[in-house]
Amino acid sequence: MKFNADEIASIIQQEIQQYESQIDVREVGTVLEVGDGIARVYGLSGIMAGEMVEFPGGVNGLAFNLEENSVGVIILGDFLSIKEGDEVKALGKLLSVPVGEAVLGRVVDPLGNPLDGMGPIQTPHSRPVEYLAPGVSERKPVTEPMQTGIKAIDAMTPIGRGQRELIIGDRKTGKTAIALDAILNQKETGVKCFYVAIGQKDSSVAAVVEILRQHGAMDYTTVIVAGASAPAPLQYVAPYSGTAMAEYFMFNGEHALIVYDDLSKQAVAYRELSLLMRRPPGREAYPGDVFYCHSRLLERSSKLSDALGAGSLTSLPIIETLEGEVSAYIPTNVISITDGQIYLQPDLFFAGQRPAMNAGISVSRVGGNAQIKAMKKVAGGLRLDLASFRELEAFAQLGTELDPATQARLDRGYRMVELLKQGQYQPMNVIDQVFSIYAGTRGHLDEIPRVDVLRWEREYLDFIHAKHSDLWDKLSEAKDLTSEIGDGMESAIASFQSTFVPTKQEEF
Protein backbone atom coordinates (compact mmCIF):
# COMPACT_ATOMS: atom_id res chain seq x y z
CA MET A 1 0.00 0.00 0.00
CA LYS A 2 1.52 3.26 -1.16
CA PHE A 3 1.17 6.58 0.62
CA ASN A 4 1.00 9.78 -1.33
CA ALA A 5 3.01 12.35 0.65
CA ASP A 6 1.26 15.35 -0.99
CA GLU A 7 -2.16 13.96 -0.13
CA ILE A 8 -1.18 13.43 3.51
CA ALA A 9 0.30 16.97 3.70
CA SER A 10 -2.90 18.53 2.29
CA ILE A 11 -5.09 16.58 4.77
CA ILE A 12 -2.92 17.71 7.71
CA GLN A 13 -3.00 21.31 6.45
CA GLN A 14 -6.80 21.18 6.14
CA GLU A 15 -7.13 19.78 9.67
CA ILE A 16 -4.87 22.54 11.06
CA GLN A 17 -6.99 25.23 9.35
CA GLN A 18 -10.23 23.75 10.67
CA TYR A 19 -8.88 23.17 14.17
CA GLU A 20 -10.70 25.10 16.87
CA SER A 21 -9.24 25.40 20.32
CA GLN A 22 -11.46 23.74 22.94
CA ILE A 23 -9.74 25.45 25.83
CA ASP A 24 -12.40 27.21 27.94
CA VAL A 25 -10.84 30.17 29.72
CA ARG A 26 -13.05 31.75 32.37
CA GLU A 27 -12.93 32.73 35.98
CA VAL A 28 -14.56 30.28 38.37
CA GLY A 29 -15.22 30.33 42.08
CA THR A 30 -16.60 28.04 44.76
CA VAL A 31 -19.73 28.45 46.90
CA LEU A 32 -18.69 28.85 50.55
CA GLU A 33 -22.21 29.17 51.97
CA VAL A 34 -25.71 29.62 50.59
CA GLY A 35 -29.12 30.48 52.03
CA ASP A 36 -31.96 33.05 52.09
CA GLY A 37 -31.41 33.99 48.45
CA ILE A 38 -27.71 34.88 48.77
CA ALA A 39 -24.43 33.00 48.35
CA ARG A 40 -20.85 33.71 49.43
CA VAL A 41 -18.41 32.74 46.71
CA TYR A 42 -14.64 32.34 47.02
CA GLY A 43 -12.26 32.77 44.08
CA LEU A 44 -13.88 35.34 41.75
CA SER A 45 -11.17 37.94 42.31
CA GLY A 46 -11.63 39.80 39.01
CA ILE A 47 -15.43 40.12 39.09
CA MET A 48 -17.14 43.53 38.77
CA ALA A 49 -20.05 44.88 40.83
CA GLY A 50 -23.35 44.00 39.15
CA GLU A 51 -21.76 41.32 36.95
CA MET A 52 -23.74 38.15 36.33
CA VAL A 53 -22.58 34.73 37.52
CA GLU A 54 -23.92 31.26 36.74
CA PHE A 55 -24.48 28.44 39.20
CA PRO A 56 -24.87 24.74 38.23
CA GLY A 57 -28.30 24.05 36.75
CA GLY A 58 -28.41 27.38 34.89
CA VAL A 59 -29.42 29.54 37.90
CA ASN A 60 -28.06 33.07 37.57
CA GLY A 61 -26.83 35.45 40.24
CA LEU A 62 -25.64 39.03 40.55
CA ALA A 63 -22.40 40.17 42.23
CA PHE A 64 -23.71 42.38 45.05
CA ASN A 65 -20.95 42.67 47.64
CA LEU A 66 -17.25 42.71 46.72
CA GLU A 67 -15.33 41.76 49.87
CA GLU A 68 -11.65 41.10 50.53
CA ASN A 69 -11.77 37.29 50.42
CA SER A 70 -15.18 36.52 48.95
CA VAL A 71 -18.02 37.86 46.80
CA GLY A 72 -21.61 38.23 48.05
CA VAL A 73 -23.94 37.10 45.26
CA ILE A 74 -27.74 37.57 45.17
CA ILE A 75 -29.39 34.56 43.53
CA LEU A 76 -32.00 35.30 40.85
CA GLY A 77 -34.00 32.11 40.96
CA ASP A 78 -34.25 28.87 42.93
CA PHE A 79 -31.47 28.99 45.54
CA LEU A 80 -32.52 25.66 47.10
CA SER A 81 -30.78 23.71 44.31
CA ILE A 82 -27.38 25.33 45.07
CA LYS A 83 -25.03 23.57 47.50
CA GLU A 84 -21.81 24.43 49.29
CA GLY A 85 -18.81 23.59 47.10
CA ASP A 86 -20.64 24.16 43.79
CA GLU A 87 -18.62 25.77 41.01
CA VAL A 88 -19.62 29.34 40.04
CA LYS A 89 -18.52 30.97 36.81
CA ALA A 90 -18.42 34.69 36.00
CA LEU A 91 -20.27 35.51 32.77
CA GLY A 92 -18.60 38.87 32.09
CA LYS A 93 -21.89 40.62 31.29
CA LEU A 94 -24.60 42.67 32.99
CA LEU A 95 -28.16 41.51 33.68
CA SER A 96 -30.37 42.26 30.65
CA VAL A 97 -34.05 41.78 29.85
CA PRO A 98 -35.92 41.38 26.53
CA VAL A 99 -37.51 44.62 25.29
CA GLY A 100 -39.54 45.81 22.30
CA GLU A 101 -43.06 45.42 20.93
CA ALA A 102 -42.99 41.69 21.78
CA VAL A 103 -43.28 42.34 25.53
CA LEU A 104 -46.54 44.34 25.20
CA GLY A 105 -49.60 42.43 26.34
CA ARG A 106 -47.48 39.96 28.32
CA VAL A 107 -47.12 39.06 32.00
CA VAL A 108 -43.44 38.43 32.79
CA ASP A 109 -41.13 37.98 35.77
CA PRO A 110 -38.27 40.45 36.48
CA LEU A 111 -35.90 38.43 34.26
CA GLY A 112 -38.25 38.65 31.27
CA ASN A 113 -39.50 35.04 31.50
CA PRO A 114 -43.19 34.75 30.54
CA LEU A 115 -45.70 33.87 33.28
CA ASP A 116 -48.86 33.97 31.16
CA GLY A 117 -48.50 30.62 29.36
CA MET A 118 -48.42 32.33 25.95
CA GLY A 119 -45.04 30.94 24.89
CA PRO A 120 -41.57 32.52 24.78
CA ILE A 121 -41.01 36.22 24.02
CA GLN A 122 -39.54 36.50 20.51
CA THR A 123 -37.54 39.71 20.25
CA PRO A 124 -34.03 40.54 18.98
CA HIS A 125 -33.74 43.48 21.41
CA SER A 126 -32.55 43.51 25.01
CA ARG A 127 -31.50 46.25 27.45
CA PRO A 128 -29.39 46.19 30.62
CA VAL A 129 -31.50 46.33 33.77
CA GLU A 130 -29.26 49.03 35.30
CA TYR A 131 -28.78 52.00 32.98
CA LEU A 132 -27.49 55.52 33.52
CA ALA A 133 -30.26 58.13 33.69
CA PRO A 134 -30.27 60.86 30.98
CA GLY A 135 -28.22 63.92 31.97
CA VAL A 136 -29.38 67.51 32.31
CA SER A 137 -28.52 68.45 28.72
CA GLU A 138 -30.38 65.40 27.37
CA ARG A 139 -33.69 66.48 28.88
CA LYS A 140 -36.24 69.20 28.26
CA PRO A 141 -38.96 70.68 30.48
CA VAL A 142 -42.18 68.75 31.08
CA THR A 143 -44.97 70.56 29.19
CA GLU A 144 -47.05 67.83 27.55
CA PRO A 145 -50.07 66.62 29.62
CA MET A 146 -50.35 62.97 30.67
CA GLN A 147 -54.10 62.76 31.26
CA THR A 148 -55.13 60.29 33.98
CA GLY A 149 -58.86 60.63 33.31
CA ILE A 150 -59.42 61.40 37.01
CA LYS A 151 -61.03 64.84 37.52
CA ALA A 152 -59.42 65.56 40.90
CA ILE A 153 -55.91 64.82 39.59
CA ASP A 154 -56.12 66.41 36.12
CA ALA A 155 -57.63 69.57 37.64
CA MET A 156 -55.54 70.04 40.81
CA THR A 157 -52.31 67.99 40.56
CA PRO A 158 -51.77 67.60 36.81
CA ILE A 159 -49.19 65.10 35.57
CA GLY A 160 -47.01 65.76 32.51
CA ARG A 161 -45.20 63.34 30.23
CA GLY A 162 -41.78 62.75 31.76
CA GLN A 163 -42.90 63.57 35.30
CA ARG A 164 -42.63 61.43 38.46
CA GLU A 165 -45.76 61.76 40.58
CA LEU A 166 -45.87 59.82 43.83
CA ILE A 167 -49.12 58.16 44.95
CA ILE A 168 -48.92 57.84 48.73
CA GLY A 169 -51.36 56.67 51.38
CA ASP A 170 -52.29 53.96 53.86
CA ARG A 171 -53.24 50.46 52.71
CA LYS A 172 -56.66 50.10 51.09
CA THR A 173 -57.14 53.80 50.24
CA GLY A 174 -57.30 53.38 46.45
CA LYS A 175 -53.65 53.84 45.38
CA THR A 176 -53.64 51.01 42.82
CA ALA A 177 -57.07 52.11 41.52
CA ILE A 178 -55.67 55.55 40.59
CA ALA A 179 -52.70 53.96 38.79
CA LEU A 180 -54.99 51.55 36.89
CA ASP A 181 -57.33 54.38 35.86
CA ALA A 182 -54.30 56.25 34.49
CA ILE A 183 -53.34 53.14 32.46
CA LEU A 184 -56.91 52.66 31.15
CA ASN A 185 -57.02 56.32 30.10
CA GLN A 186 -54.00 55.86 27.79
CA LYS A 187 -56.12 53.85 25.34
CA GLU A 188 -55.69 55.19 21.79
CA THR A 189 -53.07 57.74 22.90
CA GLY A 190 -50.09 55.62 21.79
CA VAL A 191 -48.61 55.59 25.33
CA LYS A 192 -47.14 52.19 26.26
CA CYS A 193 -47.86 51.20 29.87
CA PHE A 194 -45.88 49.06 32.33
CA TYR A 195 -47.23 47.85 35.67
CA VAL A 196 -44.61 46.53 38.11
CA ALA A 197 -46.13 44.50 40.96
CA ILE A 198 -43.67 44.11 43.86
CA GLY A 199 -44.38 41.86 46.85
CA GLN A 200 -48.10 41.61 46.14
CA LYS A 201 -50.38 38.60 46.48
CA ASP A 202 -50.62 36.66 43.23
CA SER A 203 -54.43 36.84 43.50
CA SER A 204 -54.26 40.68 43.55
CA VAL A 205 -52.01 40.74 40.48
CA ALA A 206 -54.31 38.29 38.66
CA ALA A 207 -57.25 40.62 39.42
CA VAL A 208 -55.31 43.62 38.02
CA VAL A 209 -54.45 41.71 34.82
CA GLU A 210 -58.10 40.68 34.44
CA ILE A 211 -59.28 44.32 34.82
CA LEU A 212 -56.74 45.47 32.20
CA ARG A 213 -57.87 42.68 29.87
CA GLN A 214 -61.59 43.47 30.29
CA HIS A 215 -61.03 47.13 29.39
CA GLY A 216 -58.79 46.31 26.40
CA ALA A 217 -55.72 47.82 28.08
CA MET A 218 -53.51 44.70 27.89
CA ASP A 219 -52.93 45.46 24.18
CA TYR A 220 -50.50 48.25 25.18
CA THR A 221 -49.52 47.13 28.71
CA THR A 222 -46.83 44.86 30.15
CA VAL A 223 -47.16 43.47 33.68
CA ILE A 224 -43.90 42.66 35.52
CA VAL A 225 -44.53 40.47 38.57
CA ALA A 226 -42.32 39.76 41.59
CA GLY A 227 -45.01 38.43 43.94
CA ALA A 228 -45.03 38.06 47.71
CA SER A 229 -43.61 34.55 47.36
CA ALA A 230 -40.77 35.65 45.04
CA PRO A 231 -37.28 35.76 46.60
CA ALA A 232 -36.04 39.17 47.81
CA PRO A 233 -33.48 39.51 44.93
CA LEU A 234 -36.28 39.36 42.34
CA GLN A 235 -38.41 41.89 44.26
CA TYR A 236 -35.37 44.20 44.38
CA VAL A 237 -34.62 43.86 40.62
CA ALA A 238 -38.26 44.11 39.41
CA PRO A 239 -38.57 47.95 39.15
CA TYR A 240 -35.27 48.22 37.25
CA SER A 241 -36.41 45.50 34.80
CA GLY A 242 -39.70 47.27 34.17
CA THR A 243 -37.88 50.58 33.63
CA ALA A 244 -35.50 48.95 31.11
CA MET A 245 -38.50 47.68 29.11
CA ALA A 246 -40.16 51.12 29.22
CA GLU A 247 -36.93 52.97 28.31
CA TYR A 248 -36.78 51.12 24.99
CA PHE A 249 -39.87 53.08 23.86
CA MET A 250 -38.64 56.37 25.37
CA PHE A 251 -35.33 56.19 23.46
CA ASN A 252 -37.26 55.37 20.26
CA GLY A 253 -39.15 58.68 20.45
CA GLU A 254 -42.32 57.16 21.90
CA HIS A 255 -44.11 57.75 25.21
CA ALA A 256 -44.34 55.31 28.11
CA LEU A 257 -45.98 55.23 31.54
CA ILE A 258 -44.70 53.00 34.36
CA VAL A 259 -46.36 52.22 37.69
CA TYR A 260 -44.27 50.84 40.58
CA ASP A 261 -46.67 49.11 42.98
CA ASP A 262 -45.11 49.57 45.42
CA LEU A 263 -41.63 50.85 46.27
CA SER A 264 -42.07 50.34 50.04
CA LYS A 265 -41.92 46.58 49.45
CA GLN A 266 -38.89 46.96 47.20
CA ALA A 267 -37.13 48.90 49.97
CA VAL A 268 -37.97 46.09 52.43
CA ALA A 269 -36.52 43.50 50.00
CA TYR A 270 -33.36 45.63 49.62
CA ARG A 271 -33.08 45.95 53.40
CA GLU A 272 -33.36 42.16 53.71
CA LEU A 273 -30.57 41.61 51.17
CA SER A 274 -28.33 44.24 52.76
CA LEU A 275 -28.72 42.84 56.27
CA LEU A 276 -28.03 39.30 55.03
CA MET A 277 -24.89 40.66 53.36
CA ARG A 278 -23.84 42.20 56.71
CA ARG A 279 -24.00 45.76 55.39
CA PRO A 280 -24.28 48.23 58.27
CA PRO A 281 -27.91 49.23 58.99
CA GLY A 282 -29.01 52.85 59.29
CA ARG A 283 -32.33 54.50 60.16
CA GLU A 284 -35.18 51.94 60.56
CA ALA A 285 -32.53 49.27 59.79
CA TYR A 286 -32.43 50.32 56.10
CA PRO A 287 -28.95 50.45 54.56
CA GLY A 288 -27.36 53.85 53.97
CA ASP A 289 -27.79 53.68 50.20
CA VAL A 290 -31.54 52.98 50.13
CA PHE A 291 -32.03 56.58 48.91
CA TYR A 292 -29.71 55.87 45.95
CA CYS A 293 -31.65 52.65 45.32
CA HIS A 294 -34.77 54.75 44.57
CA SER A 295 -33.13 57.89 43.15
CA ARG A 296 -31.24 56.06 40.39
CA LEU A 297 -34.49 54.29 39.49
CA LEU A 298 -36.77 57.36 39.36
CA GLU A 299 -34.20 59.61 37.65
CA ARG A 300 -34.53 57.37 34.59
CA SER A 301 -38.02 58.83 34.03
CA SER A 302 -37.67 61.96 31.93
CA LYS A 303 -38.74 63.94 28.89
CA LEU A 304 -35.91 63.64 26.36
CA SER A 305 -34.63 66.53 24.26
CA ASP A 306 -35.59 66.88 20.59
CA ALA A 307 -32.11 65.74 19.57
CA LEU A 308 -32.79 62.37 21.25
CA GLY A 309 -36.25 61.97 19.73
CA ALA A 310 -38.36 63.79 22.35
CA GLY A 311 -39.62 60.52 23.87
CA SER A 312 -40.79 60.40 27.47
CA LEU A 313 -41.11 58.05 30.41
CA THR A 314 -43.62 59.04 33.11
CA SER A 315 -43.58 57.18 36.41
CA LEU A 316 -46.19 56.77 39.13
CA PRO A 317 -44.36 55.27 42.11
CA ILE A 318 -46.64 54.07 44.92
CA ILE A 319 -45.62 54.22 48.60
CA GLU A 320 -47.64 52.71 51.44
CA THR A 321 -47.64 54.60 54.73
CA LEU A 322 -48.43 53.26 58.20
CA GLU A 323 -51.13 55.20 60.06
CA GLY A 324 -50.63 58.20 57.74
CA GLU A 325 -46.98 58.60 58.79
CA VAL A 326 -45.70 60.64 55.82
CA SER A 327 -42.53 61.62 57.73
CA ALA A 328 -41.23 58.03 57.94
CA TYR A 329 -37.88 57.27 56.28
CA ILE A 330 -38.92 55.78 52.90
CA PRO A 331 -41.90 58.15 52.29
CA THR A 332 -39.76 61.27 52.92
CA ASN A 333 -37.00 59.88 50.68
CA VAL A 334 -39.31 59.24 47.75
CA ILE A 335 -41.22 62.54 48.24
CA SER A 336 -37.88 64.37 47.90
CA ILE A 337 -37.02 62.51 44.66
CA THR A 338 -40.39 62.90 42.89
CA ASP A 339 -42.04 65.93 41.25
CA GLY A 340 -45.07 65.99 43.53
CA GLN A 341 -47.36 63.63 45.38
CA ILE A 342 -51.00 62.59 45.50
CA TYR A 343 -51.82 61.94 49.15
CA LEU A 344 -54.78 59.63 49.80
CA GLN A 345 -56.42 59.97 53.20
CA PRO A 346 -58.26 57.09 54.91
CA ASP A 347 -60.84 59.43 56.55
CA LEU A 348 -61.87 60.80 53.14
CA PHE A 349 -61.95 57.29 51.66
CA PHE A 350 -64.27 55.93 54.35
CA ALA A 351 -66.45 59.05 54.12
CA GLY A 352 -67.16 58.08 50.49
CA GLN A 353 -64.84 60.67 48.87
CA ARG A 354 -63.20 58.62 46.11
CA PRO A 355 -60.54 59.22 44.93
CA ALA A 356 -59.70 60.11 48.55
CA MET A 357 -57.20 62.80 47.59
CA ASN A 358 -56.28 65.40 50.21
CA ALA A 359 -56.15 68.61 48.18
CA GLY A 360 -54.14 70.47 50.85
CA ILE A 361 -51.13 68.11 50.99
CA SER A 362 -51.22 66.83 47.39
CA VAL A 363 -49.12 68.85 44.96
CA SER A 364 -47.66 68.72 41.46
CA ARG A 365 -44.34 70.53 41.07
CA VAL A 366 -44.87 70.79 37.32
CA GLY A 367 -48.29 72.38 37.89
CA GLY A 368 -50.14 74.23 35.16
CA ASN A 369 -47.35 73.58 32.64
CA ALA A 370 -48.81 70.09 32.21
CA GLN A 371 -52.40 71.22 31.66
CA ILE A 372 -54.30 72.25 28.57
CA LYS A 373 -55.15 75.99 28.68
CA ALA A 374 -58.87 75.37 29.11
CA MET A 375 -58.34 73.24 32.23
CA LYS A 376 -55.88 75.77 33.64
CA LYS A 377 -58.53 78.49 33.30
CA VAL A 378 -61.46 76.59 34.82
CA ALA A 379 -59.53 74.86 37.64
CA GLY A 380 -56.97 77.55 38.49
CA GLY A 381 -57.95 78.21 42.11
CA LEU A 382 -59.72 74.91 42.74
CA ARG A 383 -57.00 73.33 44.90
CA LEU A 384 -56.73 76.33 47.23
CA ASP A 385 -60.53 76.68 47.35
CA LEU A 386 -60.94 73.05 48.38
CA ALA A 387 -58.16 73.27 50.98
CA SER A 388 -59.78 76.39 52.54
CA PHE A 389 -63.19 74.66 52.35
CA ARG A 390 -61.85 71.80 54.49
CA GLU A 391 -60.71 74.32 57.13
CA LEU A 392 -64.07 76.11 56.97
CA GLU A 393 -65.89 72.79 57.27
CA ALA A 394 -63.97 71.93 60.44
CA PHE A 395 -64.83 75.38 61.84
CA ALA A 396 -68.53 75.01 60.93
CA GLN A 397 -68.72 71.75 62.86
CA LEU A 398 -68.36 73.77 66.07
CA GLY A 399 -71.97 74.78 65.52
CA THR A 400 -71.42 78.56 65.34
CA GLU A 401 -73.73 80.87 63.42
CA LEU A 402 -72.38 81.47 59.90
CA ASP A 403 -72.86 84.62 57.86
CA PRO A 404 -74.50 84.16 54.41
CA ALA A 405 -71.20 84.59 52.48
CA THR A 406 -69.47 81.86 54.52
CA GLN A 407 -72.50 79.58 54.17
CA ALA A 408 -72.44 80.12 50.40
CA ARG A 409 -68.74 79.17 50.28
CA LEU A 410 -69.49 76.05 52.31
CA ASP A 411 -72.38 75.08 50.03
CA ARG A 412 -70.24 75.45 46.90
CA GLY A 413 -67.40 73.50 48.57
CA TYR A 414 -69.74 70.59 49.35
CA ARG A 415 -70.90 70.51 45.74
CA MET A 416 -67.36 70.68 44.33
CA VAL A 417 -66.34 67.78 46.61
CA GLU A 418 -69.34 65.85 45.29
CA LEU A 419 -68.47 66.77 41.68
CA LEU A 420 -64.89 65.48 42.05
CA LYS A 421 -66.11 62.01 43.08
CA GLN A 422 -65.56 59.42 40.36
CA GLY A 423 -66.29 55.72 39.96
CA GLN A 424 -63.46 53.21 39.68
CA TYR A 425 -62.28 52.27 36.15
CA GLN A 426 -64.30 55.15 34.64
CA PRO A 427 -61.66 57.58 33.36
CA MET A 428 -63.13 60.76 31.87
CA ASN A 429 -62.06 62.61 28.74
CA VAL A 430 -60.31 65.87 29.60
CA ILE A 431 -62.79 67.94 27.53
CA ASP A 432 -65.69 66.39 29.48
CA GLN A 433 -63.80 67.30 32.67
CA VAL A 434 -63.53 70.94 31.54
CA PHE A 435 -67.30 71.13 30.88
CA SER A 436 -68.02 69.57 34.27
CA ILE A 437 -65.60 71.63 36.38
CA TYR A 438 -66.59 74.87 34.57
CA ALA A 439 -70.18 74.35 35.73
CA GLY A 440 -69.05 73.73 39.32
CA THR A 441 -66.53 76.57 39.70
CA ARG A 442 -68.86 79.13 38.03
CA GLY A 443 -71.60 78.41 40.58
CA HIS A 444 -74.12 76.65 38.32
CA LEU A 445 -74.46 73.79 40.82
CA ASP A 446 -75.05 75.98 43.89
CA GLU A 447 -78.84 75.48 43.72
CA ILE A 448 -78.64 71.74 42.90
CA PRO A 449 -79.19 69.37 45.88
CA ARG A 450 -75.93 67.63 46.86
CA VAL A 451 -77.38 64.16 46.25
CA ASP A 452 -78.10 65.17 42.64
CA VAL A 453 -74.69 66.59 41.71
CA LEU A 454 -73.27 63.46 40.02
CA ARG A 455 -76.59 62.74 38.26
CA TRP A 456 -76.65 66.38 37.08
CA GLU A 457 -73.10 66.00 35.71
CA ARG A 458 -73.90 62.73 33.93
CA GLU A 459 -77.07 64.05 32.30
CA TYR A 460 -75.41 67.40 31.45
CA LEU A 461 -72.54 65.68 29.62
CA ASP A 462 -75.02 63.45 27.73
CA PHE A 463 -76.91 66.65 26.80
CA ILE A 464 -73.69 68.31 25.55
CA HIS A 465 -72.76 65.27 23.41
CA ALA A 466 -76.28 65.02 21.99
CA LYS A 467 -77.24 68.70 21.43
CA HIS A 468 -73.98 70.69 21.49
CA SER A 469 -71.42 68.35 19.95
CA ASP A 470 -70.14 71.26 17.79
CA LEU A 471 -69.22 73.16 21.00
CA TRP A 472 -67.46 70.04 22.35
CA ASP A 473 -65.51 69.64 19.09
CA LYS A 474 -64.58 73.34 19.10
CA LEU A 475 -63.15 73.10 22.64
CA SER A 476 -61.41 69.81 21.79
CA GLU A 477 -59.68 71.47 18.84
CA ALA A 478 -58.78 74.80 20.50
CA LYS A 479 -58.01 73.32 23.99
CA ASP A 480 -58.49 76.87 25.23
CA LEU A 481 -61.47 78.59 26.85
CA THR A 482 -62.12 81.48 24.45
CA SER A 483 -64.91 83.98 25.17
CA GLU A 484 -66.96 82.44 22.35
CA ILE A 485 -66.70 78.93 23.84
CA GLY A 486 -67.40 80.34 27.33
CA ASP A 487 -70.61 82.00 26.08
CA GLY A 488 -71.60 78.74 24.38
CA MET A 489 -71.08 76.86 27.68
CA GLU A 490 -73.18 79.37 29.62
CA SER A 491 -76.11 79.11 27.18
CA ALA A 492 -75.80 75.28 27.10
CA ILE A 493 -75.92 75.13 30.93
CA ALA A 494 -78.91 77.52 31.00
CA SER A 495 -80.90 75.41 28.51
CA PHE A 496 -80.01 72.19 30.38
CA GLN A 497 -80.93 73.64 33.80
CA SER A 498 -84.48 74.26 32.58
CA THR A 499 -84.91 70.53 31.82
CA PHE A 500 -83.22 69.09 34.94
CA VAL A 501 -85.57 67.64 37.57
CA PRO A 502 -84.08 67.49 41.12
CA THR A 503 -84.75 64.47 43.35
CA LYS A 504 -87.66 65.05 45.73
CA GLN A 505 -85.89 64.52 49.06
CA GLU A 506 -84.28 66.47 51.86
CA GLU A 507 -80.54 67.24 51.63
CA PHE A 508 -78.42 65.04 53.86
Sequence and secondary structure as in RCSB ss.txt:
>XXXX:A:sequence
MKFNADEIASIIQQEIQQYESQIDVREVGTVLEVGDGIARVYGLSGIMAGEMVEFPGGVNGLAFNLEENSVGVII
LGDFLSIKEGDEVKALGKLLSVPVGEAVLGRVVDPLGNPLDGMGPIQTPHSRPVEYLAPGVSERKPVTEPMQTGI
KAIDAMTPIGRGQRELIIGDRKTGKTAIALDAILNQKETGVKCFYVAIGQKDSSVAAVVEILRQHGAMDYTTVIV
AGASAPAPLQYVAPYSGTAMAEYFMFNGEHALIVYDDLSKQAVAYRELSLLMRRPPGREAYPGDVFYCHSRLLER
SSKLSDALGAGSLTSLPIIETLEGEVSAYIPTNVISITDGQIYLQPDLFFAGQRPAMNAGISVSRVGGNAQIKAM
KKVAGGLRLDLASFRELEAFAQLGTELDPATQARLDRGYRMVELLKQGQYQPMNVIDQVFSIYAGTRGHLDEIPR
VDVLRWEREYLDFIHAKHSDLWDKLSEAKDLTSEIGDGMESAIASFQSTFVPTKQEEF
>XXXX:A:secstr
    HHHHHHHHHHHHHH         EEEEEEEETTEEEEES TT  TTEEEE TTS EEEEEEE SS EEEEE
ES GGG  TT EEEEEEEE EEE SGGGTT EE TTS B SSS     S EEESS     GGGB    SB   S 
HHHHHHS  BTT B EEEESTTSSHHHHHHHHHHTTTTTT EEEEEEES  HHHHHHHHHHHHHTT GGGEEEEE
E TTS HHHHHHHHHHHHHHHHHHHTTT EEEEEEETHHHHHHHHHHHHHHTT  B GGG BTTHHHHHHHHHTT
  BB GGGT  EEEEEEEEE STT TTSHHHHHHHHHSSEEEEE HHHHHTT SS B TTT EESSGGGGS HHH
HHHSTTHHHHHHHHHHHHHHHTT     HHHHHHHHHHHHHHHHT   TT    HHHHHHHHHHHHTTTTTTS G
GGHHHHHHHHHHHHHHH HHHHHHHHHH S  HHHHHHHHHHHHHHHTT    SS   
